[in-house]
Amino acid sequence: MYTRRTLRRSRTAAGLLAAAALLASGCSAGGSTAADTRSTTAAQAALAALPHATPSALASYYGQRPSWRACGVPGFQCATVRAPLDYAHPEAGDVRLAVARKKATGPGKPLGSLLVNPGGPGGSAIAYVQQYAGVGYPAEVRARYDMVAVDPRGVARSEPVECLDGRQMDAYTQTDVTPDDQEETDELVEAYRKFAEGCGARSAKLLRHVSTVEAARDMDIVRAALGDRKLNYVGASYGTFLGATYAGLFPDRVGRLVLDGAMDPSLSARRMNLDQTAGFETAFQSFAKDCVKHPDCPLGGRGTTPEQVGVHLKAFFRKLDAHPVPAGDADGRTLGEALATTGVIAAMYDEAAWEQLREALTSAMKENDGAGLLSLADSYYERDASGRYANLMFANAAVNCLDLPPAFDSPRDVEKALPAFEKASPVFGAGLAWSSLNCAYWPVRATGEPHRIEAHGAAPIVVVGTTRDPATPYPWAQALAGQLSSARLLTYVGDGHTAYGRGSSCIDSAIDAYLLRGTPPAGGKRCS
């Protein structure tokens, strides 16, 4: 699930995948009856807290003191912190975690460290803090907190999972995810198999140990290494799952936690992707209503209904499926249905990208120029101009396929679920359903199951939900707030993925007051 893909700023984020990054997403949904039965049973159980005392086998990890050095962006320091590859067998070796910080600038009493995570899984927290949080968070927050980020194990600078080279990824991202016949279905399955085999071959040792539980335990080691008694944290999208998992494991060490664009850990992969599919449809409906108000909307003019806009877009996708259009790409890529769909979905994360999407659709539909949509898709996949991909999508699949059993076990399972997905989104449903098949071929069995997180004994935790969030639908925030024993739900009535720092003074002031003074918003507070 991938988060915070705000195109105006971001490095990724959409995040978050978050969200069903089509072919590359590991966030599955839709599965067999047996899988649903397992998840329903597991959802009755809550994540258990770990013992208060630090096990002696982990003492050397908790006793670390980082050696900080200047790095990259002025004002930032970087260090490496060790964590056990396998918490059940700490003697088996280490994972080296990359950490970056920007010290509190003052004035005011220092409040310790504030860890931030932009989501994914697979988003680089270090890139996020250096490019945005460490310079863009409110000045008073930066004055009193050391802004800190750790790339989770398997991500970016922390021993990244690797799977395919650039050319292989180009082929993978262009694979048709709405197969029309058995031949195309076989090609899609083969693409998933090659992706999984590449991850297994290049990252065999790490692939079994990139779960969210392990990443949350790593954060506690980082907390100790920073010298903080409790963890202060802002997580977006998947970062909310990571933060909630930390709270469930270490409730007595929870400081001030903000979980923005919340995920529901009790959901099966099937239900999660089905909910996301509906979320993207909701976001698309908002885009469609806005688009037809503008004279340059290529999907219809005033009086065109959102449903008609969807029909026009789907017809355009079908046309691209048969006849891709030129995209001015130096590597010879053209714009087909798969990349065009990714480009449209990328713009659903942030209403500020709607104008860019209108222009890109106009160029592709009326001028036979797919460059604009290809650029949106490349941003989503974190592909640079030289054809290199960040490890975002590799880590995304690796974490998600380990955290939950696969949504679908076979193409036949997808076919059975297609009506439900297409009902949830006539435009995106089929593609998102087939995209949920990828974990079926993963080389490592899932170690996680759906579960509740209650975190009894934790200090107040602020859970934030946006009513028309495409990637983390609002009911997920309501569900997580209902599970966490100390949660306060803060609601943003609006569009886009996540809420903090996206233009609502009501949201920002409520979160700032919590971070700076420890005063959580009243439960049920709503902003627009």
C-alpha positions as CSV (number, residue, x, y, z in Angstrom):
1,M,0.0,0.0,0.0
2,Y,1.7,3.0,-0.8
3,T,1.4,6.4,0.7
4,R,1.8,10.0,0.5
5,R,2.4,10.2,-3.2
6,T,1.8,13.9,-3.4
7,L,3.0,14.6,-6.9
8,R,3.6,18.3,-6.3
9,R,6.3,17.6,-3.8
10,S,7.0,14.0,-3.6
11,R,9.4,11.6,-4.2
12,T,6.8,9.0,-4.2
13,A,4.4,8.8,-2.5
14,A,1.7,7.7,-4.0
15,G,2.1,6.3,-1.2
16,L,1.3,4.9,-1.1
17,L,1.1,2.5,-3.4
18,A,0.0,2.8,-1.2
19,A,-2.0,1.7,-3.0
20,A,-2.4,-1.1,-5.3
21,A,0.4,-0.2,-7.5
22,L,-1.2,-2.2,-10.1
23,L,1.2,-4.8,-11.3
24,A,3.9,-4.0,-8.8
25,S,1.8,-3.7,-5.7
26,G,2.1,-6.2,-3.0
27,C,-1.0,-5.0,-1.4
28,S,-3.4,-7.8,-2.2
29,A,-7.0,-8.2,-2.1
30,G,-9.5,-10.7,-3.1
31,G,-8.9,-14.3,-2.2
32,S,-10.2,-17.7,-1.6
33,T,-12.9,-18.7,0.8
34,A,-10.3,-20.5,2.9
35,A,-8.2,-17.4,3.1
36,D,-11.2,-15.4,4.3
37,T,-12.0,-18.0,6.9
38,R,-8.4,-17.8,8.2
39,S,-8.4,-14.0,8.3
40,T,-11.8,-13.9,10.1
41,T,-10.5,-16.1,12.8
42,A,-7.2,-14.3,13.1
43,A,-9.0,-10.9,13.3
44,Q,-10.5,-11.9,16.6
45,A,-7.0,-11.9,18.2
46,A,-5.0,-8.7,19.1
47,L,-1.3,-8.1,18.6
48,A,0.3,-9.1,21.9
49,A,2.7,-6.7,23.7
50,L,6.3,-7.8,24.1
51,P,7.8,-8.2,27.6
52,H,8.9,-4.9,29.3
53,A,12.4,-6.1,29.9
54,T,14.9,-6.2,27.1
55,P,16.0,-9.7,26.4
56,S,19.7,-10.2,27.2
57,A,20.3,-11.5,23.6
58,L,19.3,-8.0,22.4
59,A,21.3,-6.0,24.9
60,S,24.1,-5.1,22.5
61,Y,21.7,-3.7,20.0
62,Y,19.9,-1.6,22.6
63,G,23.2,-0.3,23.9
64,Q,24.4,1.2,20.6
65,R,25.3,4.8,20.3
66,P,25.3,6.0,16.7
67,S,28.3,7.7,15.2
68,W,26.8,10.7,13.4
69,R,28.4,12.2,10.3
70,A,27.4,15.0,7.9
71,C,25.6,13.7,4.9
72,G,24.0,14.8,1.7
73,V,21.6,17.7,2.5
74,P,23.0,20.6,4.6
75,G,22.0,20.4,8.3
76,F,21.4,16.7,8.3
77,Q,23.5,14.0,10.0
78,C,23.5,10.3,9.1
79,A,24.4,7.1,11.0
80,T,24.0,3.3,10.9
81,V,22.2,1.3,13.6
82,R,22.4,-2.5,13.8
83,A,19.4,-4.7,14.3
84,P,19.2,-8.5,14.3
85,L,18.3,-10.1,11.0
86,D,16.1,-12.6,12.8
87,Y,14.7,-11.6,16.2
88,A,14.2,-15.3,17.1
89,H,17.8,-16.0,16.5
90,P,19.9,-12.8,17.1
91,E,23.1,-14.7,16.6
92,A,22.2,-15.3,12.9
93,G,23.6,-11.9,11.8
94,D,22.6,-8.2,11.5
95,V,20.7,-5.8,9.3
96,R,22.2,-2.4,9.0
97,L,19.6,0.4,9.2
98,A,20.3,3.8,7.8
99,V,19.2,6.7,10.0
100,A,19.2,10.4,9.3
101,R,18.3,13.4,11.6
102,K,18.2,17.1,11.7
103,K,18.7,18.5,15.1
104,A,16.2,20.8,16.8
105,T,16.8,24.4,15.9
106,G,15.3,26.0,18.9
107,P,14.1,28.1,20.6
108,G,12.0,26.3,23.2
109,K,12.5,23.2,25.3
110,P,13.7,20.2,23.3
111,L,11.1,17.5,23.0
112,G,13.5,14.7,21.8
113,S,13.2,12.9,18.5
114,L,10.3,12.8,16.1
115,L,10.5,9.9,13.8
116,V,8.6,10.2,10.5
117,N,7.6,7.6,7.9
118,P,5.9,8.4,4.6
119,G,4.5,5.0,3.9
120,G,4.8,2.4,1.2
121,P,5.8,0.0,2.3
122,G,9.0,0.9,0.4
123,G,9.0,4.6,0.7
124,S,12.3,6.0,1.8
125,A,11.9,7.8,5.2
126,I,15.3,9.4,4.8
127,A,14.4,10.9,1.4
128,Y,11.2,12.1,2.9
129,V,12.7,13.8,5.9
130,Q,15.5,15.4,3.8
131,Q,13.2,16.6,1.0
132,Y,10.1,17.5,3.0
133,A,9.6,16.8,6.7
134,G,12.9,18.2,7.8
135,V,12.4,21.5,6.0
136,G,8.6,21.6,5.5
137,Y,7.1,20.6,8.9
138,P,5.9,23.6,10.9
139,A,8.8,25.7,12.2
140,E,7.8,25.3,15.8
141,V,7.8,21.5,15.5
142,R,11.3,21.5,13.9
143,A,12.5,24.0,16.5
144,R,11.7,21.6,19.4
145,Y,12.2,18.1,17.8
146,D,15.1,16.4,16.2
147,M,13.6,15.3,12.9
148,V,14.6,11.7,12.4
149,A,14.0,9.0,9.8
150,V,15.1,5.4,9.5
151,D,14.7,3.6,6.2
152,P,13.0,0.3,7.2
153,R,14.9,-2.9,6.6
154,G,14.8,-3.8,2.9
155,V,14.1,-0.2,1.9
156,A,16.3,2.4,0.1
157,R,19.5,2.8,2.2
158,S,18.8,-0.1,4.6
159,E,20.0,-3.1,2.7
160,P,17.4,-2.7,-0.1
161,V,15.5,-5.6,-1.6
162,E,16.4,-6.0,-5.2
163,C,14.4,-7.9,-7.9
164,L,14.7,-6.7,-11.5
165,D,17.0,-4.4,-13.5
166,G,15.7,-1.4,-15.3
167,R,14.9,-3.1,-18.6
168,Q,13.1,-5.9,-16.8
169,M,11.1,-3.5,-14.8
170,D,10.1,-1.6,-18.0
171,A,8.7,-4.8,-19.4
172,Y,7.0,-5.7,-16.1
173,T,5.2,-2.3,-15.7
174,Q,3.9,-2.6,-19.3
175,T,2.4,-6.0,-18.8
176,D,-1.3,-6.1,-19.5
177,V,-3.2,-6.4,-16.2
178,T,-6.6,-6.8,-17.8
179,P,-6.1,-10.0,-19.8
180,D,-8.6,-10.7,-22.5
181,D,-7.8,-14.4,-23.2
182,Q,-5.7,-17.3,-21.9
183,E,-2.6,-16.2,-23.7
184,E,-2.6,-12.8,-22.0
185,T,-3.4,-14.4,-18.7
186,D,-0.4,-16.7,-19.0
187,E,1.8,-13.7,-19.9
188,L,0.6,-11.9,-16.7
189,V,1.3,-15.0,-14.5
190,E,4.7,-15.3,-16.1
191,A,5.5,-11.7,-15.3
192,Y,4.5,-12.3,-11.7
193,R,6.7,-15.4,-11.5
194,K,9.7,-13.6,-13.0
195,F,9.3,-10.8,-10.6
196,A,9.1,-13.1,-7.6
197,E,12.0,-15.3,-8.9
198,G,14.1,-12.1,-9.3
199,C,13.5,-11.1,-5.7
200,G,14.2,-14.6,-4.5
201,A,17.5,-14.8,-6.4
202,R,18.8,-11.3,-5.5
203,S,17.5,-10.9,-2.0
204,A,17.2,-14.5,-0.7
205,K,18.6,-13.9,2.8
206,L,16.6,-10.7,3.6
207,L,13.3,-11.7,2.0
208,R,12.1,-13.7,5.0
209,H,12.8,-10.9,7.4
210,V,11.2,-7.7,6.1
211,S,7.9,-7.9,8.0
212,T,6.2,-4.9,9.6
213,V,6.6,-6.5,13.0
214,E,10.4,-6.7,12.5
215,A,10.5,-3.1,11.2
216,A,8.6,-2.0,14.3
217,R,11.0,-3.8,16.6
218,D,13.8,-2.1,14.7
219,M,12.2,1.3,15.5
220,D,12.5,0.5,19.2
221,I,16.2,-0.2,18.9
222,V,16.5,3.1,17.0
223,R,14.6,4.9,19.8
224,A,17.0,3.5,22.4
225,A,20.0,4.4,20.3
226,L,18.7,8.0,20.1
227,G,18.4,8.1,23.8
228,D,14.6,8.7,23.9
229,R,12.6,7.1,26.7
230,K,9.5,7.0,24.5
231,L,8.8,7.1,20.7
232,N,7.3,10.2,19.1
233,Y,6.2,9.4,15.6
234,V,4.3,10.6,12.6
235,G,3.4,7.9,10.1
236,A,1.4,8.3,6.9
237,S,-0.5,5.5,5.0
238,Y,1.5,2.3,5.5
239,G,3.4,4.3,8.1
240,T,0.3,4.1,10.2
241,F,0.4,0.3,10.2
242,L,4.0,0.5,11.2
243,G,3.3,2.9,14.0
244,A,0.3,1.1,15.2
245,T,2.3,-2.2,15.2
246,Y,4.9,-0.4,17.4
247,A,2.2,0.7,19.8
248,G,0.9,-2.9,20.0
249,L,4.3,-4.3,20.7
250,F,5.5,-1.5,23.0
251,P,2.5,0.3,24.5
252,D,4.4,1.6,27.5
253,R,7.0,3.3,25.2
254,V,4.4,5.2,23.1
255,G,5.0,8.9,23.3
256,R,3.1,11.2,20.8
257,L,2.0,9.1,17.8
258,V,0.1,10.5,14.8
259,L,-1.2,7.9,12.3
260,D,-2.3,9.8,9.2
261,G,-4.2,8.0,6.4
262,A,-4.8,5.0,8.6
263,M,-4.8,1.4,7.7
264,D,-7.0,-1.3,9.3
265,P,-4.7,-4.2,10.4
266,S,-7.7,-6.6,10.9
267,L,-8.5,-6.8,7.2
268,S,-7.7,-9.7,5.0
269,A,-5.8,-9.0,1.8
270,R,-9.0,-9.6,-0.2
271,R,-11.0,-7.1,1.7
272,M,-8.1,-4.6,1.8
273,N,-7.7,-4.4,-2.0
274,L,-11.5,-4.4,-2.5
275,D,-11.8,-1.4,-0.2
276,Q,-9.0,0.3,-2.0
277,T,-10.6,-0.3,-5.3
278,A,-13.7,1.4,-4.0
279,G,-11.5,4.2,-2.6
280,F,-10.0,4.9,-6.0
281,E,-13.4,5.0,-7.6
282,T,-14.5,7.6,-5.0
283,A,-11.5,9.7,-5.8
284,F,-12.1,9.3,-9.5
285,Q,-15.7,10.4,-9.1
286,S,-14.4,13.6,-7.4
287,F,-12.0,14.1,-10.2
288,A,-14.7,13.6,-12.8
289,K,-17.0,16.1,-11.2
290,D,-14.2,18.6,-11.3
291,C,-12.9,17.8,-14.7
292,V,-16.2,18.5,-16.6
293,K,-16.2,22.0,-15.1
294,H,-13.2,22.9,-17.1
295,P,-13.2,23.6,-20.9
296,D,-10.1,21.5,-21.4
297,C,-11.6,18.3,-19.9
298,P,-11.1,15.6,-22.6
299,L,-13.6,13.2,-21.0
300,G,-16.7,15.4,-21.4
301,G,-18.0,18.9,-20.9
302,R,-20.6,20.4,-18.6
303,G,-23.5,18.2,-18.1
304,T,-21.5,15.0,-18.5
305,T,-22.0,12.8,-15.4
306,P,-19.2,11.2,-13.5
307,E,-20.4,7.8,-14.7
308,Q,-20.2,9.0,-18.4
309,V,-16.7,10.3,-17.7
310,G,-15.8,6.8,-16.4
311,V,-17.2,5.2,-19.6
312,H,-15.1,7.5,-21.7
313,L,-11.9,6.8,-19.8
314,K,-12.5,3.1,-19.9
315,A,-13.0,3.3,-23.7
316,F,-9.7,5.1,-23.9
317,F,-8.0,2.4,-22.0
318,R,-9.4,-0.2,-24.2
319,K,-8.2,1.7,-27.3
320,L,-4.7,1.9,-25.8
321,D,-4.8,-1.9,-25.1
322,A,-5.1,-2.5,-28.8
323,H,-3.1,0.5,-30.1
324,P,-0.5,2.1,-27.7
325,V,0.4,5.7,-28.6
326,P,3.9,7.2,-28.9
327,A,5.3,8.8,-25.7
328,G,8.5,10.4,-26.8
329,D,10.5,8.0,-24.6
330,A,14.2,7.6,-25.2
331,D,14.0,3.9,-24.5
332,G,11.3,3.3,-27.0
333,R,8.4,2.8,-24.6
334,T,4.9,3.6,-25.8
335,L,1.8,4.4,-23.7
336,G,-0.4,1.3,-23.4
337,E,-3.3,0.6,-21.1
338,A,-1.2,-0.5,-18.1
339,L,1.0,2.6,-17.9
340,A,-1.9,4.9,-18.7
341,T,-3.9,3.4,-15.9
342,T,-1.0,3.8,-13.5
343,G,-0.6,7.4,-14.5
344,V,-4.3,8.2,-13.9
345,I,-4.2,6.4,-10.5
346,A,-1.1,8.3,-9.5
347,A,-3.0,11.6,-9.9
348,M,-5.8,10.4,-7.6
349,Y,-3.6,10.8,-4.6
350,D,-3.6,14.6,-4.6
351,E,-6.3,16.9,-6.1
352,A,-3.4,19.3,-6.9
353,A,-2.5,16.9,-9.6
354,W,-5.8,17.0,-11.4
355,E,-4.9,19.8,-13.7
356,Q,-1.7,17.9,-14.7
357,L,-3.9,14.8,-15.4
358,R,-6.3,16.7,-17.5
359,E,-3.5,18.0,-19.6
360,A,-1.9,14.6,-19.9
361,L,-5.2,13.0,-20.9
362,T,-5.8,15.7,-23.5
363,S,-2.4,15.1,-25.1
364,A,-2.9,11.4,-25.2
365,M,-6.5,11.4,-26.4
366,K,-6.5,14.3,-28.8
367,E,-2.9,14.7,-29.9
368,N,-1.7,11.0,-29.8
369,D,1.1,12.0,-27.4
370,G,1.4,9.8,-24.3
371,A,4.3,11.6,-22.7
372,G,2.3,13.2,-19.9
373,L,0.7,10.0,-18.7
374,L,4.0,8.2,-19.0
375,S,5.6,10.8,-16.8
376,L,2.9,10.4,-14.1
377,A,3.4,6.6,-14.3
378,D,7.2,6.9,-14.0
379,S,6.8,9.2,-10.9
380,Y,4.6,6.6,-9.4
381,Y,7.1,3.8,-10.0
382,E,10.1,6.0,-9.1
383,R,11.8,5.5,-12.5
384,D,14.4,8.1,-13.4
385,A,15.2,9.5,-16.8
386,S,18.1,7.1,-17.2
387,G,15.7,4.1,-16.8
388,R,16.7,3.2,-13.3
389,Y,14.1,2.3,-10.7
390,A,14.3,2.9,-7.0
391,N,13.6,-0.2,-4.9
392,L,10.1,1.1,-3.9
393,M,8.1,-1.6,-5.7
394,F,10.5,-4.4,-4.7
395,A,10.2,-3.5,-1.1
396,N,6.5,-2.9,-1.5
397,A,5.9,-6.5,-2.7
398,A,8.4,-8.0,-0.3
399,V,6.8,-6.5,2.8
400,N,3.2,-7.0,1.8
401,C,3.6,-10.5,0.6
402,L,5.2,-11.4,4.0
403,D,2.6,-9.5,6.1
404,L,-0.5,-11.2,4.7
405,P,-1.4,-14.5,3.0
406,P,-1.9,-14.0,-0.8
407,A,-5.3,-12.6,-1.8
408,F,-5.6,-14.9,-4.8
409,D,-4.2,-18.4,-5.3
410,S,-4.8,-18.6,-9.0
411,P,-6.2,-16.8,-12.0
412,R,-9.4,-18.7,-11.5
413,D,-9.8,-17.1,-8.1
414,V,-9.4,-13.6,-9.7
415,E,-12.0,-14.4,-12.3
416,K,-14.5,-15.3,-9.6
417,A,-13.8,-12.1,-7.8
418,L,-14.0,-9.8,-10.9
419,P,-17.7,-8.9,-10.5
420,A,-17.1,-7.6,-7.0
421,F,-14.1,-5.5,-8.1
422,E,-15.8,-4.2,-11.2
423,K,-18.8,-3.2,-9.1
424,A,-16.5,-1.4,-6.7
425,S,-14.9,0.5,-9.6
426,P,-16.1,0.1,-13.2
427,V,-13.0,1.9,-14.4
428,F,-10.2,0.4,-12.3
429,G,-11.8,-2.8,-10.8
430,A,-10.5,-5.4,-13.3
431,G,-6.9,-4.1,-13.3
432,L,-6.8,-3.9,-9.5
433,A,-8.2,-7.4,-9.1
434,W,-5.6,-8.9,-11.5
435,S,-2.9,-6.9,-9.8
436,S,-3.7,-8.6,-6.5
437,L,-2.5,-11.9,-7.9
438,N,1.2,-11.2,-7.5
439,C,1.7,-12.6,-4.0
440,A,0.5,-16.0,-5.1
441,Y,3.9,-16.7,-6.7
442,W,6.0,-15.2,-3.9
443,P,9.0,-17.4,-3.0
444,V,8.5,-16.9,0.8
445,R,5.4,-17.9,2.7
446,A,3.6,-15.1,4.6
447,T,4.4,-14.9,8.3
448,G,1.6,-12.5,9.3
449,E,-2.1,-12.7,9.5
450,P,-4.9,-10.0,9.9
451,H,-5.2,-9.0,13.6
452,R,-6.5,-6.3,15.8
453,I,-4.2,-3.8,17.5
454,E,-5.4,-2.5,20.9
455,A,-2.2,-1.3,22.6
456,H,-3.6,-1.2,26.1
457,G,-1.8,1.2,28.3
458,A,-0.5,3.4,25.5
459,A,-0.6,7.2,25.8
460,P,-3.2,8.9,23.6
461,I,-2.7,8.2,19.9
462,V,-4.1,10.5,17.1
463,V,-5.6,8.6,14.2
464,V,-6.3,10.8,11.1
465,G,-8.7,9.9,8.3
466,T,-9.7,11.7,5.1
467,T,-13.3,11.0,3.9
468,R,-12.4,10.7,0.2
469,D,-8.9,9.2,0.5
470,P,-8.3,6.8,-2.4
471,A,-5.6,4.6,-1.0
472,T,-6.5,4.4,2.7
473,P,-10.3,4.6,2.8
474,Y,-11.9,6.5,5.6
475,P,-13.6,3.5,7.2
476,W,-10.0,2.1,7.9
477,A,-9.3,5.1,10.1
478,Q,-12.6,4.6,11.9
479,A,-11.7,0.9,12.4
480,L,-8.2,1.5,13.7
481,A,-9.4,4.2,16.1
482,G,-12.0,1.7,17.3
483,Q,-9.3,-0.9,18.0
484,L,-6.6,1.3,19.7
485,S,-7.6,1.7,23.3
486,S,-6.3,5.3,23.6
487,A,-7.1,6.6,20.1
488,R,-8.6,9.9,19.2
489,L,-10.0,10.1,15.7
490,L,-9.4,13.3,13.7
491,T,-11.4,13.6,10.5
492,Y,-10.6,15.6,7.4
493,V,-13.7,16.0,5.1
494,G,-12.1,16.3,1.7
495,D,-10.1,14.7,-1.1
496,G,-6.6,13.3,-1.4
497,H,-4.3,10.9,0.5
498,T,-3.5,11.8,4.1
499,A,-4.3,15.2,5.7
500,Y,-1.4,16.7,7.7
501,G,0.5,19.4,5.9
502,R,-1.8,19.4,2.9
503,G,-3.5,22.7,3.4
504,S,-6.1,22.4,6.2
505,S,-5.2,24.8,9.0
506,C,-7.8,22.9,11.2
507,I,-6.0,19.6,10.8
508,D,-2.5,21.1,11.1
509,S,-3.3,23.1,14.2
510,A,-4.8,20.1,16.0
511,I,-1.8,17.9,15.2
512,D,0.7,20.6,16.1
513,A,-1.0,21.1,19.4
514,Y,-0.7,17.4,20.1
515,L,3.0,17.2,19.1
516,L,4.1,20.3,20.9
517,R,1.9,20.3,24.0
518,G,0.7,16.7,24.2
519,T,-2.9,17.8,23.9
520,P,-4.8,15.4,21.6
521,P,-7.8,16.7,19.7
522,A,-11.2,15.8,21.1
523,G,-12.4,12.5,19.9
524,G,-14.6,12.9,16.8
525,K,-13.2,16.3,15.8
526,R,-13.9,17.0,12.1
527,C,-12.2,19.5,9.8
528,S,-12.8,20.6,6.2
